[in-house]
Amino acid sequence: MQAPFHIRVECYSGYKADQRPLRFYIGQTRYEVQEVLDQWYGPEATWFRVRAQDGNLYILRHTFSEQHDFWTLESFRRGA
C-alpha cells in the first residue's frame, strides 16, 4: 500500500478555521471541490470525502494538533 502524500488545500473558514475544503492541489494541478459528500472526525484529524470538478472522488485528511497541521490525499476513486 502506498503511503498518503501531502497536498495543498484552500478552505472555507466559517465559525472555525479550515471548516471544509474548497480546492486542493496535487503537484501543480488544481482541483475544485464540487461537493463534500461526507465528513468524519478523529482525535487529531478530520476526513472529507469530496467530488472534484473532474468527477472523481477523493478522501482528504486534515491532521491537526499542537505539533502538526497538514493535509494528505488518502484515497482516490475514478468517477462513474
Secondary structure, 3 states (H helix, E strand, C coil): CCCCEEEEEEEECCCCCCCEEEEEEECCEEEEEEEEEEEEECCCEEEEEEEECCCCEEEEEEEECCCCEEEEEEEEECCC
